[in-house]
Amino acid sequence: MTRCGYCGRDNELGAEVCSGCGTPIGVPPILNSQVAAPGEAAPPIIDPPQLTAGRAALIFLLTFVAQVLGSAFVTVIAFVRKGIGGADLHQPDQIAEITRTVQPAAFICAAVLGIIVMLGSALLLVRRDLKERSPVGAAWAFGSVKNIAGGFGLGLVTAVIFSAIVAPFAHSIHPKLGPLTDMSLTRGAPQLAWIFLALFLAPAPEELLFRGVLYGGFRRSFGATKAAILITAIFVLLHITEWSRFLPGVLGITGLGLLTLWLRVRTKAIGPAIAAHLGYNGIIVLNTVLFTLFNLDK
């Protein structure tokens, strides 16, 4: 057996590339670029940090905390301003109204701060593996135009199928909507903020994090099956505030997660997965806008 010097997988004798990560067998480790002076010891071998489950989880945790803090900051500022303005912050109705009003700004601030922290922590912790297109890398690559177009089309088709399946159950939506669903159905600034989130602030960062960093790290540490189950479960659970009030909605979130993961693995790039996410969200946005236009009582 020959062990891969990159991911540690055992391969058959004579194998030219690793069956796990695709790295050529026998590639020497990256060495320190400095040259030892005469009489001095040779410089040590550099072992850049690998993308593992631990580092991937840390990047995810930092991103999540940043989003929570960003949302909390905007919300607190809004309540302080309302309190100074004379609002009675002991009244539940007042609290609910202020919270609902500040939601668009809070979500956008949370998303932007999360993106900054995610990108920064990934570059700091696992820079070497971000462009690595093997299953144990983050695959932060565009991919071919053909694959990107195909991913976008598959995202559109998935959203259309999902919409057709859940349409008969639309009457079962819980009267108390989740915050993002409430924003999407409230015309004006809330809906515009939701569209901006759905089309510009969600697809790329979520794919870079879930199907990129998390999958690559979990794949190296736990294997393909466990990695796929874990990141899909986390992705679905993070949307629980929306589908918990409309259970058929879990089908769409799960389907999107599985589709984008398949694209990332098949194309060895995150670009097609981002395109599929964008196509899916585009159909959801179109359906929602049309719904609010033809329901003028909202």
N, C-alpha and C positions, 0 to 999 in steps of 0.2 A: 504493500500500500504506500502511496505517496501523499503526504499531507500538504494542502494548499497553504502557502505562506501568508495568504491574504485573509481568508475566512476560517482557516483551520479544518476544513472538511477533508476527510480521507478519500482518496481517489485510487483507481486501479493503477498498477504499475504500467508505465509507458504512456499514461494519459498526457496529452499536450496542454489541455486547459482544464480548469476545475469544473466539475459537473454541478457544483453549487452556485458559484458566483461568476464563472466564465473567465477568471483570471488565468493567464498563462502559467503553467506549472514551472517552477524554478526561477521565477522573477526574483532577483535579489531585493532585500529590504532597502528602503530609502535611507541613504547615508547622509550624515552631516556634511554640508557643503564646504565646511572649513577643512583645510589641510593641516595636518600636524606639523609643527616645526621640528627640525632635527633634534633628536634626543628626547622629544616629548611623546607621551602616549597618544595613540590614534584616537581621534574624536569618537565619541560614543554613537551608536546607532540610534537614529531617531525613530521612535514608534508613534506616529501621529495618532491621536485619539480616534478610535473606530466608532462607527454608528452602531450602538448596542441598544438593547431595550432600556437600560438604565438611563443613558443619555437622551434617548428619544422621549422617555417619560418625563425627564427633567425639563426638556424643551416644551413639552405639552403643558406641564404644570405651570411653568413660568408664563406661558401664553395665557392660560386660563386665569391665573391670578391677575395679570395685567388687565384683562378684560373686565374682571370684577371690580378692580380698583378704578378703572376708567369710568365705568358706569356709576359706581358709587360716588365718585368725585362730582360728576355732573349733577347727580340727584341731590347730593348734599347742598351744593351751591344753589340749586333751585329752591330748596326748602328754606335755606337761610334768607334768600331774597324775598320769598313770600312772607316769611315771618317778620322781617323788617318792614314789609309793606302792610302789615296789619292782619294777615290771614290767621285764622284760628287753627293752629296745627294740632289741636286736640280733637277736632271733629273728623270722624272717619270719612265723611263725604269730601271734605277739603283735602285730606291726605290722598284719597283715591284720585281726585281730579288733578292734583299737582303731579302725582306719579304718572298718570296717563299723558299729561301734557309734555312732560320732560322725556318720555320714552324715546322719541326719535333721536334727540341729541345724545341721550345716554347710550343708545345702541351704536350710533356712529362713532362716538368717542371710544367706546369699548373695542369696536372692531379695529379702528386705526391704531390704537395703542397695542392691541394684541398682535397686529401684523408687524409693527416695529420690533416688539420684543421677540416674536417668533423668528424673524429674519436675523436679528442681532445675536440671539442665543445659538441659533443653528450655525451661523458663521463662526462663532467663538468656540463652540464645543465640537462640531463635527465637519468642519470646512472640507476636509479631504474627501469625504464620502457624499457630499451634496450632489455632485455631478456624476457620481458612479452609477451606471445604468444597469448593473447587475441586480438580481433580486434583493441583495443585502445592502444596496446603496439607496440614496434618496431619489435618484433618477430625476434630478432637477434639470431636465433638458426639454426643449420644445418638441422634438420629434418631427417626423416628416409632415408636409402639408397634407398629403393623402390621409395619414392617420389622424391628424387634427380634424380634417373635414369629416372623416368617418365617425370620430368620437362625437362631434357636434350633432351629426345626424342621429346617432344612436341615443343621445340625450333627448333630442326632440321626440323620437319615437317612444322612448320609455315614458316620458311625461304624458304623451297623448294616451298611451295604453292605460297608465295609472288613472288619468282623469276619467276615462271611459268606465273603468272598473268601479271607482268610488262615487261617480255621479249619482247612482240610485240611493246612496246612503247620505247624501248631503243634508237631508232633513234631520239626521241624528247628531249634527254638530252641537256640542255643548253650548248652552246660552252664554256661559262665561268663557270667553275666548282667551287663548294664550296671548301674551303681549305682542308678539310679532304678527300673529293672525289678526289681532285687533288693529294694529297699525296698517296692515295690508288692506283692510276693509273700510278704513276711515279716510275718505277723500280729502285732498289737500296736502298739507305738509307731511302728515304721518305717512300717507301712502307713497308720496314721492321719496321720503327717506327710506321706506321699506324697499322700493324698487331699486334705489341706489345701492342698498345693502345686498339685495339678491343678485344684482347683475355685476357689480363692480367690487364689492368688499368681501364677498363670500366665496365664489368659485375658486379663484386662484389660491388664496391663503389656506383654505380648508384642504385643498388637494395637496399643496406643498407640505402641509403638516400631517394629514392622515395617511394618504396613499403614498406620500414621499417619506418623510422622516420616521413616522411611527411604524409604517409597514417595514421599511428597510431595517430599522433597529430590532423590531420584534421578530422579523424573519431570521435575522442572524442568531438571535438568542433562543427562540422558541420553535423555529421551523415554520414552513409555509402555512399549514392548516391552522395552527394556533394563532399565528399572526393575523391571518384573514379574519378569523372569528373575533379576536380581541378588538381589532381596530373598527370592524363593522359594528360590534356591540357598543363601543364607546361613541361612535358617530351617531348611532340611533338614540342612545340614552341622552346625549347632549341636546337632542331636539324633543325631549319628552314633554316639555311645557306646551308644545303644539299638538303632537299626535295623541297625547293622553286625553284630550278633549274631543278627539275625533279618531278613534282607534284605527279605521281603515287607512289613515294617513301614515301609519307605520310601514305599510307596504311600499309607499313611494320612497321614503327615506332609506329603507333597506335595499330596495332595488337600485337606487342611485349609488349607494355605497358599494354594492357588489359590481355594478357596471363599471364604475370608475376604477375599482381595484383590478378588474379583469383587463381593462385597457392599459393601465400602468404596467402590469406584468407582461402583457402580450407585446406591447410596443416598446418596452424598456425606456419609457419617457413619461413625464408627468403632463406634457402639453395636451395629448388627446384626452386625458382624464379631466383636465380643466375645461376643455371644449365641451365635453359631455355634460359636465356640471352646469356650464353656462347655458347650453341648449335646454336642459331640463328646467332650470330656473326661468328661462325665457318663456316657456310654455305656461308655467305656473303664474308668472307675472301677467301674461296676456289673458289667461282665464280669469284671474282676479280682477283686473281692470275692467274687462267686459262685464263681469258680474256686478261690479259697483256702478257701472254706467247704466245698466238696465234695472237696477234696484235703487231708484231715486229716493226712496224713503230712508236709506241709510245715512 
